[in-house]
């Protein structure tokens, strides 16, 4: 299958409807894959403060030295892993109680990582409802990357226009700024006038995390090393987060704003899984099973790998494209895709599945 293009193989069954997902959901529930994994998650929840405290004590003990740049990389990886655990809680994967999940997300996201849970939930909920839908999915409406011909053709000065035309080359370097952007977006949301639950809790947690961490860094390190330390930590954090989320939907077909697709097709055909071992599952927080995650957001992370063969087989019977690639292959698809958009190639990501349904 060509990068970014949905297969148009003829369905093996009659045109499907929303009831197709009901059948799949019943199969998944019957297999026990929606049950909670309290032992798995409590182990992680206990480990987070222990590991984070150990990292801070090690940072203080090492002291003022350029060797702390390795510590900065360690903090970046740790914060990303904590953020992915917060993502699990936000999707109600950990506890039955919504209130418990909310507070775990607030503690992990705002207090430990420095990202606003309220901002993330508002944005991520819209993405899950309509992945890759033009003018609806916020994840394809970014200020620095064009994902549609309309975005690429927007009037710009010569230098920005050249950058857009070669945006595939700059995609991963741009991710060096993603960590700073995530922190800034959360702060903007909590101080804005937009509706936000537990606003003062988030303001308190974010202030403690962001101000406290920066203060600690400058107390332990000399100013020059401290600035470089924070730059490395934020840069690696942004790159890691971006490399986890980029393969999930980028380079998959975009859906016209007025197109209507059933739930199964909407979630499966616009998402991409990344094959790999359990080590990749850990590194990507289970998000390499993006299809299963979009179909069953509250499914505990350890069950996604087990659910994948069942979902793939079911989609094959229903004639719904189910895309799986290797990790490096997925990055290549993403880069080629956004570069084609930037160069102005018309509709390089048209959705044949949508066109097929519009002719029925």
Buried (B, 14 or more C-beta within 10 A) or exposed (E): EEBBBBBBEEBEEEEBEEEBBEEBBEBBEEEEBBEBBEEBBEEBBEEBEEBBEEBBEEBEEBEEEEEBBEBBBBBBBBBBBBBBBBBBBBBBBBBEEEEEBBBBBBBBBBBBBBBBBBBBBBBBEBBBEBBBBBEBBBBBEEEBBBBBBEBBEEEBEEEEBEBBBBBBEBBBEBBBBBBBBBBEBBBEBBEEEEEBEBBEBBBBBBBEBBEEBEEBBBEBBEEEBBEBBBBBBBBBBBBBBBBBBBBBBBBBBBBBEEBEBBBBBBBBBBBBBBBBEEEBBEBBBBBBBBBBBBBBBBBBBBBBBBBBEBBBEBBBEBBBBBBBBEBEBBBBBBBBBBBBBBBEEEEBBBBBBBBBBEEE
